[in-house]
Amino acid sequence: MSKNLASHDMNHNSKIHPAKLFRLPLPSHYNHTLTVACQHRKNECMTRKIIAGKNTDLLLDIGSTLLSSGAHSERINRNLSRIAEQWGYNIDILFSFTGLLLTLHEKQNTEIYATRHKRVSAHGVNLSIINETSLLSWKVKEENLEPDDVAEIFEQIKKTPHYPRHLTLLATGLACGFLCLLAKGDWADAAFACAGAAAGLFCRQEIVKRRFNPLIAILSAAFISSLLAGMDVFFHVGTSPESALATCVLYLIPGVPLINCVIDLIEGYIPTAIARGAYGGFILLNIAVGMSLSILLIGIHNF
């Protein structure tokens, strides 16, 4: 009987894994070292996530500024991707007409990432900012600039001054006046077109400065410009007054949104292309409404 019990105990012990038979408690200093290592790794991950978040904010600021300055979607994507790759990130961008959604992933560790979104309230045209930002992205790639340096340089780019207001008014008026001459108007017609364009642009700037809807500014500018140029038609001053009325609102034509619409459509940014096209079409509609109101007010029936 005792032999059977002994053999049973031996068989039972043989089934137990050797590591369980000889398991010993870990030394206290080893546990402390392991805890410190884990805490250090956790702190390092948190630090890298914070850095990724700051870099995401910076790239989102650059992208939203480009979008509001009139850059098409693929140009924004190229500039941001060039900078992100130099800093060791993969970038994903979701474009819309009213904002950007941007995510950065570390190439070495995809668990380190950050996602940000920013709305764009106003759309304009500033080719200087677009050009300088593109040059900055190449400078980051060639000179390996740090994020703090890029942020400082980009702040200076955003402060790029516009042309003086009086110069803009004069240049816009002269441009519309010479377009009137090209449309077979005489110098009197050109003078009316020049005065109408300058007055309309002044009206538009004042409305935008007071933060009204930009489309209301477009409609009001078209009304003022065509009203002044319509005086040429009403009093028959020039030889071709219709040319003055037709060319005085050309400065309002949304060339950049419509061109960007076509570029985005070709390059596959379909939702953004549709939004840009709709925005450009609505600008044209407001120009037509403004001109129609002034023509009806003056009483022109054969335009």
C-alpha positions in Angstrom: 0.0 0.0 0.0 2.8 2.4 0.9 4.5 1.6 -2.4 1.4 2.5 -4.3 1.1 5.8 -2.5 4.7 6.6 -3.1 4.4 5.8 -6.8 1.3 8.0 -7.0 3.1 10.9 -5.4 6.0 10.6 -7.9 3.7 10.5 -10.8 1.8 13.6 -9.5 5.1 15.5 -9.0 6.3 14.6 -12.5 3.4 16.4 -14.0 4.3 19.7 -12.3 6.4 22.1 -14.4 9.9 22.4 -13.1 9.6 26.2 -13.0 6.8 25.9 -10.5 8.8 23.5 -8.3 11.8 25.9 -8.1 10.0 29.3 -8.2 11.7 31.7 -6.0 10.6 35.2 -5.0 12.3 38.0 -6.9 14.7 40.2 -5.1 13.3 43.5 -3.9 15.9 45.5 -5.8 14.9 43.8 -9.1 11.2 44.7 -8.6 12.3 48.3 -7.9 14.4 48.4 -11.1 11.5 47.0 -13.2 9.1 49.5 -11.8 11.5 52.4 -12.5 12.0 51.1 -16.1 8.3 50.9 -16.7 7.7 54.4 -15.3 10.5 55.8 -17.4 9.0 54.2 -20.6 5.6 55.6 -19.7 7.0 59.1 -19.1 8.9 58.9 -22.4 5.7 57.9 -24.3 3.8 60.7 -22.7 6.5 63.2 -23.6 6.6 62.0 -27.2 2.8 62.3 -27.4 2.9 65.9 -26.1 5.6 66.7 -28.7 3.5 65.0 -31.4 0.5 67.1 -30.3 2.5 70.4 -30.6 3.8 69.4 -34.0 0.3 68.6 -35.1 -1.0 72.0 -33.9 1.8 73.7 -35.9 1.2 71.8 -39.1 -2.6 72.4 -38.7 -1.9 76.1 -38.4 0.2 76.1 -41.5 -2.4 74.0 -43.4 -5.4 76.2 -42.4 -3.5 79.4 -43.3 -2.8 77.9 -46.7 -6.4 76.9 -47.2 -7.7 80.4 -46.2 -5.1 82.0 -48.5 -6.3 80.3 -51.7 -4.0 77.2 -52.0 -5.5 74.1 -53.6 -5.7 70.8 -51.7 -2.8 69.0 -53.2 -0.4 71.9 -52.6 -1.4 71.9 -48.9 -0.9 68.1 -48.8 2.6 68.3 -50.4 3.8 71.1 -48.1 2.6 69.5 -44.9 3.8 66.0 -45.9 7.3 67.3 -46.7 7.6 68.8 -43.3 6.1 65.9 -41.4 8.3 63.3 -43.1 11.4 65.3 -42.2 10.4 65.2 -38.6 9.8 61.5 -38.6 6.0 61.4 -38.9 3.4 59.9 -41.3 0.5 62.4 -41.9 -3.1 61.9 -42.8 -5.2 64.9 -43.9 -9.0 65.1 -44.4 -9.8 68.2 -46.5 -13.0 70.2 -46.4 -13.9 73.7 -47.6 -14.5 74.8 -44.0 -11.5 73.2 -42.2 -8.9 70.5 -41.9 -8.6 67.3 -39.9 -5.0 66.2 -39.4 -3.4 63.2 -37.8 0.3 62.6 -37.2 1.8 59.1 -36.5 5.4 58.5 -35.5 7.1 56.2 -38.1 8.9 54.2 -35.5 6.0 53.8 -33.1 2.4 54.1 -34.5 1.1 54.3 -30.9 2.5 57.8 -30.7 -0.1 59.9 -32.6 -2.1 63.1 -32.4 -5.3 64.3 -34.1 -6.4 67.9 -34.4 -9.2 69.8 -36.3 -9.4 73.4 -37.2 -12.1 75.5 -38.9 -11.5 78.1 -41.5 -14.0 80.9 -41.4 -12.8 83.2 -44.3 -11.4 82.4 -47.7 -9.2 85.0 -49.5 -6.2 85.2 -51.8 -2.7 85.8 -50.5 -0.2 84.4 -53.0 2.7 85.8 -50.9 1.8 83.5 -47.9 1.4 80.5 -50.2 4.8 81.1 -51.9 6.7 81.7 -48.6 5.1 78.7 -46.9 6.2 76.5 -49.9 9.7 77.8 -49.6 9.7 77.2 -45.9 8.7 73.5 -46.4 11.7 73.0 -48.7 13.9 74.8 -46.2 12.8 72.3 -43.5 13.7 69.4 -45.7 17.1 70.8 -46.8 18.3 72.4 -43.6 16.5 70.0 -41.1 14.8 72.9 -39.2 13.4 72.1 -35.8 9.7 72.7 -35.0 10.4 75.8 -32.8 12.4 77.4 -35.6 9.6 76.7 -38.1 6.9 78.1 -35.8 8.9 81.3 -35.4 9.5 81.7 -39.1 5.8 80.9 -39.9 4.6 83.6 -37.5 6.6 86.1 -39.5 5.1 84.8 -42.7 1.6 85.3 -41.3 2.4 88.9 -40.6 3.3 89.5 -44.3 1.8 93.0 -45.0 -0.8 93.5 -47.7 -0.4 96.1 -50.4 -1.4 99.6 -49.3 -5.1 100.2 -49.6 -4.8 103.2 -51.8 -2.5 101.3 -54.2 -4.9 98.4 -54.4 -7.8 100.7 -55.2 -5.8 102.5 -57.8 -4.6 99.3 -59.5 -8.0 97.7 -59.5 -9.6 100.8 -61.0 -6.9 101.1 -63.7 -7.1 97.4 -64.5 -10.9 97.6 -65.1 -10.4 100.9 -67.1 -7.9 99.3 -69.5 -10.1 96.2 -69.8 -12.8 98.6 -71.0 -10.5 100.0 -73.6 -9.8 96.5 -74.8 -13.5 95.9 -75.0 -13.7 98.8 -77.6 -14.7 101.5 -75.2 -13.2 105.0 -75.4 -11.4 106.9 -72.6 -14.6 108.3 -71.2 -16.0 104.8 -70.9 -12.7 103.7 -69.3 -13.0 106.5 -66.8 -16.4 105.4 -65.7 -15.3 101.8 -65.4 -12.2 102.8 -63.4 -14.3 105.0 -61.0 -17.0 102.3 -60.6 -14.4 99.5 -59.9 -12.5 101.6 -57.3 -15.7 102.7 -55.5 -17.1 99.1 -55.5 -13.8 97.7 -54.1 -13.8 100.4 -51.4 -17.4 99.4 -50.4 -16.4 95.7 -50.3 -13.4 96.4 -48.1 -15.5 98.4 -45.6 -18.2 95.7 -45.4 -15.6 93.0 -44.9 -13.8 95.1 -42.2 -17.1 95.2 -40.3 -17.3 91.4 -40.4 -20.4 91.1 -42.5 -21.0 88.1 -44.7 -18.5 88.2 -47.6 -21.2 87.4 -50.2 -23.2 90.5 -49.0 -19.9 92.4 -49.7 -19.8 91.0 -53.2 -23.4 91.9 -54.0 -23.0 95.4 -52.6 -19.7 96.0 -54.5 -21.3 94.8 -57.8 -24.3 97.1 -57.2 -22.1 100.2 -56.5 -19.7 99.5 -59.4 -22.4 99.0 -62.0 -24.5 101.9 -60.6 -21.6 104.3 -61.2 -20.6 102.8 -64.6 -24.3 102.8 -65.5 -24.2 106.6 -65.4 -22.2 106.4 -68.7 -25.1 104.4 -70.2 -27.7 106.8 -68.8 -26.1 110.0 -70.0 -24.5 108.5 -73.1 -21.1 110.1 -72.4 -18.9 107.5 -74.1 -19.1 105.8 -77.5 -19.5 102.4 -76.0 -21.1 102.7 -72.5 -22.0 99.0 -72.4 -18.3 98.2 -72.2 -17.9 100.3 -69.1 -20.9 98.5 -67.5 -19.6 95.1 -68.4 -16.0 95.6 -67.3 -16.5 97.5 -64.0 -17.2 94.3 -62.1 -14.5 92.1 -63.4 -12.4 92.5 -60.3 -15.1 90.5 -58.4 -14.8 87.4 -60.7 -13.8 84.4 -58.4 -10.9 83.2 -60.5 -8.9 81.5 -57.7 -11.9 79.4 -56.3 -12.9 78.3 -59.8 -9.3 77.4 -60.8 -8.8 75.5 -57.5 -12.1 73.7 -58.1 -10.8 72.3 -61.4 -7.4 71.4 -59.9 -9.0 69.6 -56.9 -11.4 67.8 -59.3 -8.5 66.6 -61.5 -6.4 65.5 -58.5 -9.2 63.6 -56.8 -10.4 65.9 -54.0 -14.0 65.7 -55.1 -15.9 67.0 -52.0 -13.5 70.1 -51.8 -13.8 70.6 -55.5 -17.6 70.6 -55.4 -17.6 73.1 -52.4 -15.2 75.4 -54.2 -17.2 75.3 -57.4 -20.4 76.0 -55.5 -18.8 78.9 -53.6 -17.5 80.4 -56.9 -20.9 80.0 -58.5 -22.6 81.7 -55.7 -20.2 84.6 -56.0 -21.1 84.9 -59.6 -24.8 84.8 -58.7 -24.3 87.7 -56.2 -22.5 89.7 -58.9 -25.4 89.2 -61.3 -28.0 90.2 -58.6 -26.0 93.3 -57.8 -25.8 94.3 -61.4 -29.4 93.6 -62.0 -30.5 95.8 -59.1 -28.5 98.7 -60.4 -29.7 98.3 -64.0 -33.3 98.2 -62.9 -32.7 101.3 -60.7 -31.2 103.2 -63.5 -33.8 102.0 -66.0 -31.6 100.4 -68.6 -33.7 98.1 -70.7 -31.5 97.2 -73.6 -28.3 95.9 -71.9 
